[in-house]
Amino acid sequence: MDEFMLIFRHEDGNKIASPEQIQIWMKQTMDWIGGIAAQNKFSGGNGLPFDDAKVVHHKNVVTNGPFGEIKETIGGYIIVKAGSVDEAVEFAKGCPVLQGDGNSVEVRKIAKGDGIH
């Protein structure tokens, strides 16, 4: 069984939801993760807030970020156990982040010392 990272991409990280909408999305997300955990396929994950962020560029240039020149932001990730990328994609299809127009979930296999594929 391999591990896959499901990365939550928001098309426009500058849009701000109401506290009520955030609570709804958080409950939906916890229920979704709970369903994966009930199958013993959840390994972990975290949200990624937009404050306290920096980007280190070539030649050690540091900027505040991730803002400005990029529209899309990464809102968080979870790690799931799956027998194939297709199984991990099926988990991703249930992610509440996909309710947002233009949002996406990137699915990536995690290399475990066996080289990068």
C-alpha positions in Angstrom: 0.0 0.0 0.0 1.4 3.4 -1.1 0.8 6.8 0.4 -0.5 9.7 -1.7 -0.8 13.4 -0.9 -4.0 15.1 -1.8 -3.2 18.8 -2.1 -6.1 21.3 -1.9 -5.8 24.1 -4.5 -8.0 27.1 -4.3 -8.4 29.1 -7.5 -8.6 32.5 -5.6 -7.2 32.5 -2.1 -8.2 36.2 -1.7 -11.9 35.3 -1.5 -13.0 35.3 2.1 -15.9 33.1 3.2 -18.2 34.0 6.1 -17.6 32.4 9.5 -20.8 30.4 9.0 -19.6 29.1 5.6 -16.2 28.2 7.0 -17.9 26.1 9.8 -20.0 24.3 7.2 -16.9 23.5 5.0 -14.9 22.4 8.1 -17.7 20.0 9.1 -17.9 18.6 5.6 -14.1 18.2 5.5 -14.0 16.5 8.9 -16.8 14.1 7.8 -15.0 13.4 4.5 -11.7 12.7 6.4 -13.6 10.6 8.9 -14.9 8.4 6.1 -11.3 7.8 4.9 -10.1 7.2 8.4 -13.0 4.6 8.9 -11.3 2.6 6.1 -8.0 2.9 7.9 -6.6 4.8 5.0 -5.9 8.2 6.5 -2.3 9.0 7.5 -2.4 12.7 8.4 -2.7 16.2 7.1 -2.9 19.9 7.8 -4.4 23.1 6.7 -2.1 25.8 5.5 -3.1 29.3 6.6 -2.2 32.3 4.4 -0.5 34.4 7.1 3.0 33.8 8.4 4.1 32.6 5.0 7.3 33.4 3.1 8.7 32.3 -0.3 12.4 31.7 -0.7 13.5 32.2 -4.3 16.7 31.7 -6.2 19.8 33.5 -4.7 18.0 33.5 -1.3 15.6 36.3 -2.2 12.7 36.1 0.3 9.3 37.5 -0.3 6.0 37.5 1.6 3.8 34.9 0.2 2.1 33.1 -1.3 0.5 36.3 -2.6 0.7 38.8 -5.4 1.8 37.2 -8.6 -0.1 33.9 -8.2 -3.8 33.6 -8.1 -4.0 30.0 -7.0 -3.2 29.1 -3.4 -2.7 25.8 -1.6 -5.1 25.5 1.3 -3.9 22.3 2.9 -3.3 18.6 2.3 -4.0 15.1 3.6 -2.1 11.9 3.2 -4.0 8.7 2.4 -3.0 5.1 2.0 -4.1 3.6 -1.3 -3.4 0.6 -3.5 -3.1 2.8 -6.6 -3.3 6.4 -7.8 -6.8 5.6 -9.1 -7.9 4.7 -5.5 -6.4 7.9 -4.2 -8.2 9.8 -7.0 -11.5 8.3 -5.8 -10.8 9.7 -2.3 -10.0 13.1 -3.9 -13.3 13.2 -5.8 -15.2 13.4 -2.4 -13.2 16.4 -1.2 -15.5 19.4 -0.2 -12.9 21.9 -1.6 -14.2 20.8 -5.0 -17.4 22.7 -4.3 -15.6 25.9 -5.1 -15.5 26.9 -8.8 -12.0 26.5 -10.2 -10.7 24.6 -7.1 -8.9 21.3 -7.5 -7.3 18.5 -5.6 -3.8 17.4 -6.8 -3.0 13.7 -6.2 0.7 12.8 -5.8 2.4 9.6 -4.8 4.9 10.0 -2.0 8.3 8.5 -2.7 9.5 6.4 0.2 13.2 6.0 -0.4 12.6 4.1 -3.6 13.4 7.0 -5.8 11.2 9.6 -7.4 8.9 8.3 -10.1 
